[in-house]
């Protein structure tokens, strides 16, 4: 999916919701454990219940890797049923160099080899250019680079300032911008950072931002939109626990839809307020 197609979906669905698929066997409804592939059964129900309300899905790869071969098979099957009108994100946070990054890119972008064909992948850029550019070599694919995250440990490094007062996350964005464009690069910015979006937009005015932290982590959607939305929206706001684990009963999919609908309606209001629709 290219940038304009993503913008079109946001305007059509009046939503910039990304649903996280962090599927944990310890958290899904117990009746699904009787299924041959409980993870896939859960994901399928969630996708079918929310596909018209969101524009992206983001499986967190660790939740699949942790189950070994069976988990990878669940991920492959899930990737195959993701709606074609939704942007797909492999939340893998890979970050290695040279041939290793090329292999990671192939793992998530080359279906003929790996069986996976995601639109994008999250990347930790600490090792520099050669940890990011191999992913950009795949035409039509996106690198989503960690910039300013919402976890407590982000304060250990990301806000470090140099002698000129420039913070590390600003330097990351400026440097990464030279490796690609807003047509193949996005940035991860945590919703709990609020007014930091103003500074982010100074360095990346036209890039899409993947924003975790709304909902269960306490981030405010209104604040994210006030400080981070641009003329094309420019945001993919992720919600995971608040949607997919809204219920542990047999009504889990219906409850997931209810929660997704609440967010979609709030997003529609914000899109209208900011003149995107």
C-alpha positions as CSV (number, residue, x, y, z in Angstrom):
1,X,0.0,0.0,0.0
2,X,1.4,3.4,-1.0
3,X,1.0,6.6,0.9
4,X,-1.9,8.0,-1.2
5,X,-3.8,4.6,-0.9
6,X,-3.4,4.8,2.9
7,X,-4.7,8.4,2.9
8,X,-7.6,7.4,0.8
9,X,-8.5,4.6,3.2
10,X,-8.4,7.0,6.1
11,X,-10.8,9.4,4.4
12,X,-13.1,6.6,3.2
13,X,-13.3,4.8,6.6
14,X,-13.1,8.0,8.6
15,X,-10.6,6.3,10.8
16,X,-6.8,6.1,11.4
17,X,-7.1,3.2,13.8
18,X,-4.5,0.4,13.8
19,X,-5.5,-2.7,15.7
20,X,-2.6,-4.5,17.4
21,X,-2.7,-8.3,17.3
22,X,-0.6,-9.1,20.4
23,X,-2.2,-12.5,20.8
24,X,-1.4,-14.3,24.0
25,X,-2.8,-17.8,24.7
26,X,-3.0,-16.8,28.4
27,X,-5.4,-14.0,27.6
28,X,-7.7,-15.2,24.9
29,X,-11.1,-16.7,25.7
30,X,-10.7,-20.2,27.1
31,X,-13.2,-21.8,24.6
32,X,-10.8,-21.0,21.8
33,X,-8.1,-23.2,23.3
34,X,-10.1,-26.1,21.9
35,X,-9.4,-25.0,18.4
36,X,-6.7,-26.5,16.3
37,X,-5.0,-23.1,16.0
38,X,-6.3,-20.9,18.9
39,X,-4.2,-17.9,17.9
40,X,-5.4,-17.9,14.4
41,X,-9.0,-18.5,15.4
42,X,-8.8,-15.5,17.8
43,X,-7.2,-13.3,15.2
44,X,-9.7,-14.2,12.5
45,X,-12.6,-13.3,14.7
46,X,-11.0,-10.0,15.7
47,X,-10.2,-9.1,12.1
48,X,-13.7,-10.0,10.9
49,X,-15.2,-7.8,13.6
50,X,-13.1,-4.7,13.1
51,X,-12.0,-4.6,9.4
52,X,-14.4,-1.9,8.4
53,X,-13.4,0.3,11.4
54,X,-9.6,0.3,11.0
55,X,-7.0,1.0,8.4
56,X,-4.2,-1.1,9.7
57,X,-3.3,-4.2,11.6
58,X,-0.1,-4.7,13.6
59,X,0.9,-8.2,14.8
60,X,3.6,-8.0,17.4
61,X,6.0,-10.7,16.2
62,X,7.2,-11.7,19.6
63,X,3.8,-13.1,20.5
64,X,4.2,-15.5,17.6
65,X,7.9,-16.3,17.8
66,X,7.4,-17.3,21.4
67,X,5.3,-20.3,20.3
68,X,8.0,-21.5,17.8
69,X,7.0,-23.2,14.6
70,X,3.3,-23.2,15.5
71,X,3.4,-19.5,16.2
72,X,5.0,-18.7,12.9
73,X,2.3,-20.7,11.1
74,X,-0.4,-18.8,13.0
75,X,1.3,-15.6,11.9
76,X,1.5,-16.7,8.2
77,X,-2.2,-17.7,8.2
78,X,-3.1,-14.4,9.9
79,X,-1.1,-12.4,7.4
80,X,-3.0,-14.1,4.5
81,X,-6.4,-13.0,5.8
82,X,-5.6,-9.4,6.6
83,X,-7.9,-7.2,4.4
84,X,-6.3,-5.9,1.3
85,X,-7.6,-2.4,2.1
86,X,-5.7,-2.4,5.4
87,X,-2.1,-1.5,5.9
88,X,-0.1,-4.4,7.5
89,X,2.7,-3.9,10.0
90,X,5.1,-6.5,11.2
91,X,6.0,-5.1,14.6
92,X,9.3,-6.9,14.8
93,X,11.6,-4.0,15.9
94,X,14.5,-5.5,14.0
95,X,17.8,-3.7,14.1
96,X,20.9,-5.4,12.6
97,X,23.2,-4.6,9.8
98,X,24.1,-5.6,6.2
99,X,23.2,-9.1,5.1
100,X,21.3,-9.7,8.4
101,X,18.9,-6.9,7.7
102,X,18.5,-8.1,4.1
103,X,17.4,-11.5,5.5
104,X,15.0,-9.9,8.0
105,X,13.5,-7.9,5.1
106,X,13.2,-11.0,3.0
107,X,11.5,-12.8,6.0
108,X,8.7,-10.2,6.2
109,X,8.5,-8.9,2.6
110,X,9.1,-11.8,0.3
111,X,6.2,-14.2,0.3
112,X,7.8,-16.6,-2.3
113,X,10.6,-17.3,0.2
114,X,9.0,-16.9,3.7
115,X,5.3,-16.9,3.1
116,X,4.9,-13.5,4.6
117,X,4.1,-10.3,2.7
118,X,3.7,-7.4,5.1
119,X,3.5,-3.8,3.9
120,X,5.9,-2.6,6.6
121,X,8.1,-3.5,9.5
122,X,9.2,-1.6,12.7
123,X,13.0,-1.1,13.0
124,X,15.3,0.0,15.8
125,X,17.8,2.3,14.1
126,X,20.6,2.3,16.7
127,X,23.1,0.6,14.4
128,X,22.6,3.3,11.7
129,X,22.0,3.4,8.0
130,X,22.9,-0.1,7.1
131,X,20.4,-1.4,9.6
132,X,17.5,0.5,7.9
133,X,18.2,0.8,4.1
134,X,18.0,-2.9,3.3
135,X,14.3,-2.7,4.1
136,X,13.9,0.2,1.8
137,X,15.3,-1.8,-1.1
138,X,12.0,-3.6,-1.3
139,X,9.8,-1.6,-3.7
140,X,6.5,-0.6,-2.2
141,X,7.5,-1.5,1.4
142,X,7.9,0.7,4.4
143,X,10.3,1.0,7.2
144,X,8.8,2.3,10.5
145,X,11.6,3.6,12.6
146,X,11.6,4.0,16.4
147,X,11.9,7.7,17.2
148,X,10.3,8.5,20.6
149,X,8.7,5.7,22.4
150,X,6.2,5.6,25.3
151,X,8.0,3.2,27.6
152,X,9.6,4.3,30.8
153,X,13.1,3.2,29.6
154,X,12.9,5.6,26.6
155,X,14.1,8.3,29.0
156,X,17.5,6.4,29.3
157,X,18.6,7.5,25.8
158,X,16.0,9.1,23.5
159,X,15.9,12.5,25.3
160,X,19.7,12.9,25.5
161,X,20.8,16.3,24.3
162,X,24.0,17.2,22.5
163,X,26.0,20.4,23.1
164,X,23.7,22.3,20.8
165,X,20.6,21.2,22.7
166,X,19.4,18.8,20.0
167,X,17.8,15.7,21.4
168,X,18.7,12.2,20.2
169,X,15.3,11.4,18.8
170,X,15.5,14.6,16.7
171,X,18.9,13.5,15.4
172,X,17.5,10.1,14.5
173,X,14.7,11.6,12.5
174,X,16.9,14.0,10.6
175,X,19.4,11.4,9.8
176,X,16.9,8.7,8.8
177,X,15.1,11.3,6.6
178,X,18.2,11.3,4.3
179,X,17.8,7.6,3.6
180,X,14.3,7.6,2.3
181,X,11.2,9.7,2.0
182,X,7.7,10.1,3.4
183,X,6.7,7.5,0.8
184,X,8.6,4.7,2.4
185,X,9.5,5.9,6.0
186,X,7.3,6.3,9.0
187,X,8.2,6.9,12.7
188,X,7.1,5.4,15.9
189,X,6.1,8.1,18.4
190,X,4.4,7.2,21.7
191,X,1.1,8.8,22.5
192,X,2.1,9.5,26.1
193,X,4.6,12.1,24.8
194,X,1.9,14.7,24.1
195,X,3.4,18.0,23.2
196,X,6.6,16.3,21.9
197,X,4.6,15.8,18.7
198,X,5.2,19.5,18.0
199,X,8.9,18.9,17.9
200,X,8.5,15.7,15.9
201,X,6.5,17.6,13.3
202,X,9.3,20.1,12.9
203,X,11.5,17.3,11.7
204,X,8.9,15.1,10.0
205,X,6.0,17.3,8.8
206,X,4.8,15.0,6.1
207,X,5.6,11.5,7.4
208,X,3.1,9.1,8.9
209,X,3.6,8.5,12.6
210,X,2.7,5.1,14.1
211,X,1.4,6.0,17.6
212,X,1.1,3.4,20.3
213,X,0.0,4.2,23.8
214,X,-3.6,5.4,23.4
215,X,-6.0,3.7,25.7
216,X,-4.5,1.1,28.1
217,X,-1.2,3.0,28.3
218,X,-2.9,6.3,29.1
219,X,-2.2,8.4,26.0
220,X,-4.8,11.0,24.9
221,X,-6.1,10.8,21.3
222,X,-7.2,14.4,21.4
223,X,-3.6,15.5,22.4
224,X,-2.1,13.3,19.7
225,X,-4.3,14.9,17.1
226,X,-3.9,18.4,18.4
227,X,-0.1,18.3,18.2
228,X,0.6,15.5,15.6
229,X,-2.1,15.5,12.9
230,X,-1.2,17.0,9.5
231,X,-3.2,17.9,6.4
232,X,-3.4,14.2,5.4
233,X,-3.9,13.0,8.9
234,X,-0.4,11.5,9.1
235,X,-1.2,9.3,12.0
236,X,-1.8,5.6,12.6
237,X,-3.0,5.3,16.2
238,X,-2.6,1.8,17.6
239,X,-4.9,0.2,20.2
240,X,-4.3,-3.4,21.3
241,X,-5.4,-4.5,24.8
242,X,-8.4,-2.1,24.9
243,X,-9.9,-3.7,21.8
244,X,-8.8,-7.3,21.5
245,X,-9.1,-8.1,25.2
246,X,-12.3,-6.2,25.9
247,X,-13.9,-9.5,26.9
248,X,-12.7,-13.1,27.7
249,X,-16.1,-14.5,27.0
250,X,-17.7,-15.9,23.8
251,X,-18.7,-12.3,23.0
252,X,-15.0,-11.2,22.7
253,X,-15.3,-10.3,19.0
254,X,-18.5,-8.3,19.5
255,X,-17.0,-6.4,22.4
256,X,-13.8,-5.8,20.4
257,X,-16.0,-4.3,17.7
258,X,-17.7,-2.0,20.2
259,X,-14.4,-0.7,21.5
260,X,-13.1,-0.2,18.0
261,X,-16.2,1.6,17.0
262,X,-15.9,4.0,20.0
263,X,-12.3,4.9,18.9
264,X,-13.4,5.2,15.2
265,X,-16.1,7.7,16.1
266,X,-13.7,9.7,18.1
267,X,-11.2,9.6,15.2
268,X,-13.9,10.7,12.8
269,X,-14.6,13.8,15.0
270,X,-10.8,14.6,15.0
271,X,-10.5,14.2,11.3
272,X,-13.4,16.7,10.8
273,X,-12.0,19.1,13.4
274,X,-8.7,19.2,11.6
275,X,-10.2,19.5,8.1
276,X,-8.9,16.1,6.8
277,X,-12.5,15.0,5.9
